Amino acid sequence: MTSLPPDSPQISNQYRADHVGSLLRPAELLEARRTHLPADQLRALEDRHIERVLAKQKEIGLGIFTDGELRRSNFMSDFTDAVEGFDLGDAVPRNWDEAPKTAPQKPATVSSITGIVNARLKQRQPLTGHELPYLRQHAPGPIKMTLPSATQFPAISFKYGVTDAVYRDPFALLEAITAIMTEDLKILAGSGVSYLQIDAPRYSYFLDSKWCKWMRTELRVDTDAMLTASLRADNACFAAARQPGVTLAIHLCRGNNRSHWYAEGGYEAIAERLFHELAVDRFLLEYDDERSGSFEPLKLVPKGKTVVLGLVSSKRAELERKQDLLRRIDEAARLLPLEQLALSPQCGFASTMEGNALTEADQWAKLQLVVETAREVWGS
């Protein structure tokens, strides 16, 4: 196994054992939301469970801390809760084309966790304003905050006959959402956060021929133009958040709603533009199964940028073998220097509050495996 010298200056600040952010919600919290527990009681319950998951992250040896997104109904609800203009009862119908046999009940549509923009967007509160104060007070180490990419919304919140009455096309909606996010990120980056991660599932559309066709025919956009607009939008957000001492990252996903997925294909189609044009420090990439393709695109990652290999599945309960992870890290290191690599699960454990098809014990065992493997490869 390739290894770094023990005195490597890269080790101390690279978060070699990383995690995407969301954690499984306990049944007690799900029930409280289902029964509409009064807001003050719900907040107290959230606080108690966030304190518990922070302590558990410290116990297993993680060096970066999230609240597990336990206050959110899904990974992007910090945005839809904070911004007026979404009809949460409407959606763009798109069927899940595939799902693992072990997955729970198949959801009707990909877009069931968001809504349609039906009015001019207006921000009414900070995107993570209800999350950060508690984390700043209770996190036992550096804080990671996660936010949805502005690119998430044109594909799932733009509906012809509704949205085009207020925003002429998906590009105009993207511009409006980007403007809101950049202003919020300027403040967030100066608020004591060590790590900001943008979650960007919609780049996977460019990897999969069926979704490229859908963008052309249903979203009515040129895919090259949309890729350029997406990179520009995310870079505007990263530029707003760029401050000394703040790590900036983007996570690419092929679907993670209750252990389901919607896209497949390797990174080749967009790798050169993605790796070279996005002004980030870290790329969190899915590499947990054959749908993600090979490590070959890693050859295109420039110096100074880290790839976090998502080798551990957050969709399946079965625990990976450390020797398999070590072998795959070694394979990746033949294409990208080891000092530019790190390790994580392939996605969060609960992109929606219902969570994936595994238990909390499974979740912590997988995160513990990430930590132990990272220590063996890169040191403490």
N, C-alpha and C positions, 0 to 999 in steps of 0.2 A: 504493500500500500504506500503510495506517495505520501510524503509528510512535509510539513513546513518546519524550518528551523525554529527552535524554541524561543529565540529572541526576535522573531519577525515583528516589525513595527506594525504590521497590518492586523495582528490578532486582537488587540485589546478593544478596538472600536468597531468591529465588523459584525457583531451579533451573529456568530457562526451558527448558533442554534436559534432559528427564527420561527415564528408562527404567524399565520395570516391574520388572526385576530378574533374571530367569533368562536364562542364556546357553547356547548350544549346548555340549554336552559333547564333548570330543575323543574320537576312536575309541579311543585308548589307555586312557582312563578307563572307557569303556563295556566294553571287553574285560576290564579288571581287575575290574570288578564281576561280569561274567558268569562269570569263572573263580574268583571268590571269593579274590582276592589277600589274603594275610594283612593284618590290620588296620593294623599299623605301616607296611607298604609302601604300602597304599592311602592312608593319611593323608599320607605323603610325596609321593605322586603328586598327590593333591588339592592339597597346598600349592604344588607347582611350577606347576600349571596355574592356580590362583587368583592366584599372583603374576604370571603372564603376562597374565591378563585384567584385573587391576588396572592394570598398566602400559599395556595397550592402551586402556582407558577414559581414562586420563590423556592418552595420545598424541593421541586424537581430540578431546579438549577437553571431555569431560564433567566436571561439577563435583560430582557425587555418585557414590559408589562402592559396588558390591555385589560379592560373591564369585561372582555368577552362579548361586547355589544349587548349585554344583558338588558339594557334599557330600550333596545330597539325591537321592532317587530320583524325587521329584516335588515340586510346590510346597508340599504340605501334609505331607510325610513328617517334617518337624521335629516336628510334633505327634504323629503316629502312632508315631514311633520313641521318643518321650519318655514316652508315656502307655500304660499297660497297660489292656487291656480290649477291644482290637480283634481280631477274627478276620480276618486279612488274606487268608485263603483263601476268604472268602465275599463276596458282593456282592448288591446290589439290581439285578435285570436291568432295564435300560432301553436300548433301541436308539437309536443315532444315527439320526435321521430324515433328515439331510442331510449332505453333505460335498462340498467342492470337487472338481472333476474331477481336479485336479492333485495331490490328497492321496495319501499312501501307503496301505498296506493299512488297510482300515476296521476299527477296533476293535469288539469284540463289544458292549460296553456302555459307557455313560457312566461308570459307577462302578468301572471296572476298576482304577483307581489307588488305591483305598482299601479299607477293609474294613468289616465289620459289628461294631457294639458288641454283645458277648455277655456282658459282666461289668461290675461297677462300675468306673468309670474311676479310675485311680490314677497320679499323675505320679511317674516314677522318676528324671527328670533334667530340667534346664532345657531349654526348647524350642529355644533357639539357643545353648546353652552350649558346644557343640562348634564353633561357627562364629565367634563373636564375638572370642575372644582373638586368633586369627590376623589377623582384620581390623583390630582395634585396633592391632596391631603393624605391619601392612604397608600399610594403605590410604593412598594419597597425598593424601587429603582427606576431607571429611565422609562418614560411613558411612550407607548405607540398609540397614535390615533389613526383610525381608518375612516376614509370618506369615499363615496362612490365617485367614479370619474364622470365628468360632464358628458362624456361620450356614451354613457349608459342610457341616456334618456331619449335621444332622437329615434332610436330603433324601437323603443317599447312604449313611448308616451306621445308619439306623434300619430294622430289618426286623421286621415283625409276626411273632409266633411265636418270636422270638429276643430282640430288644432289649427288648420290653415286659415281659419277665420281670424286668428289672432297672431299667428306666426306663419309667414308665407310658405315656408318649406322646412324640412328637417335641419337645414343649415342655419336658418334664422333661430330656431329653437335652441340649437347647440350654442350659438353666440349668446343668447339670453342667459342660459344656465351657466356658461363659463363666466360671464360677468358677475353673477352672484357668488360663485365659488371663489373667484380670485380675491374679491374683497374680504370674504370670510377667512381665507387662508392667510392673508397678510397679518391678520390679528392672531390667528391660531398659532402661527409659527413663532410668534414672540411671546407665547403664553406659558413657557416652561415645558413644552413638548420636545422630546428628543428625536422622535421618529414619526414622520407623516407618510402614510401609505394610501395611494389612490387605487381603488379596486375597479378594474376595467374589463368586465367580461365580454364587451361587444367587439373587441379586437378579434375574438375568435370567429366572428362572421367572415373575416377576410381569409381565414384558413380553410374554410369549408365551402365547397362548390354550391351546395344547396342554399346556403345563406347568402352567398354572393348573388345568386340568381334572385333570391327573395329581395335583396336590397335594390336590384335593378328593376324588378317588376312590381313589387308591392310598396317599398319605400320610395321608389321612383328617383333614385339617385345614381350617379356614376360612382362606381366603387373606388376608383382612384381618387376622385375628388373628395369622397367621404373620408378616405384614409388620410389624405392631406389635411383636411379640416379637423379630424380627430387628433392628429399629432399636434397641430397648432393649438387646439383647445387645451390639451393636457399640458403642453409646454407653458401656456399662459398661467396655468394654475401652479406649476412648479416654479416658475419665475417669481410669482407672488409669494410663495412659501420659502424661497431660498434665503436662509439666514445661517450665519456661522453656528456650527454645533447641531444643526438639524439634519438628520438623514432623510432623504426623499426617495420613495420607492413606488413602483407600480406593480400590481399583481394582475396577471392575465389568467383567465378562467374559461373553461368550456361548459359551464353550467354546474350548479351544486345545490339545487333546490331539492331537499329531502332525498339526497343520494342519487338524484337523477342528473343527466347531462343532456346537452342539446347540440353540441358541435364536436367535430373531430378534424384532425389534420395537423401536420407538423408546422413549425414556425417559419419554414423556408419562404413562404409567400410574402412575408412582411419583415423578415428578420433584419435585413440590411438597414431599412429605413427605421425600424423600431429601435434597434440597438444604437444606431448612430445619431438619430435625430432627437430622441427623447432625452431631455436634460435631467436625468435621474442618477442616483447613486446605485440603486439596486433594482433588479428585475426579479420578481418572484414568479417562477415559471412552473407550470404543471408538467410533471414527468412521471406520473404514477402508473401509467399503463400505455399500451400501444397506440391509443388515440392521440397521444401527444407527439408522436414521431420520434426521430432520433436526436442525438446530441449534436449532430453535424452543424446546425446553425450557430452553435456557440462559437465557432471559429470566427464569426463576424463581430463578436463583442469587443469593443475597443478597450484599451487600457484605462484603468481608473473606474470601471464600472463592475459591480458584483452581480453574479447570477446566483439566486437562491434556488437550489434544486428541490422542487416539490416531489420528493420520491416516496413519501409516506402518504397513503390514501386516508383522507378524512371521510370517505364515502363507505368504506368497508370495515367491518369489525375485526377481521383477521389481522393479527399483528405481523408486520414485516420482520424478516430476519436481518439482524445487524450485518452479517456477512454479505448479504445481497446488497445492502445499502453501501457498504464499503466498496464492493466491486463496481457498482454503478458510479460512485463518486470518482473512483480511479479511471473509469472509462471517460467521464466528462473531463477529467483533468488532462487527458491526452489532447484535448481540443482547446481548453481554456485553462490557464495556470491556476493551480490550486488556491493561491492567495486571492483569486477573484471568484471563489465559490463559497457557498454556505449551504445549509440544509434546513428544510422545513416540511411540514405536511403540504399536500398539493393545493389545499384550499382551507377555508375555515370549516369548523365542525357544525355550524348552524347559520348558513346564509339567510335562512328564515328561522323564526323563533321555534318552529316545530322541530328543527334539527335533523341531522342525518341518521341513517339506520345503524346506530351503534350506541353503546352505553357511555356514561361518564367514566367508568373504569377503563373502557377501551380507549377513550380519548386521552386520558392522562397517561396510560401505558404508551401510547404512540408519541406523545410529547416527550415523555421520559426517554424513549428510544432515540428521538432526535437529539436530545441533549447529550446522551451517552455516546452516540456515534460521532457527533461534532467534537466532543472532547478527545475521542480517540484519534480523529483526523487532524484537528487544528490545535489541540492543547486546551488548557483551561482558560 
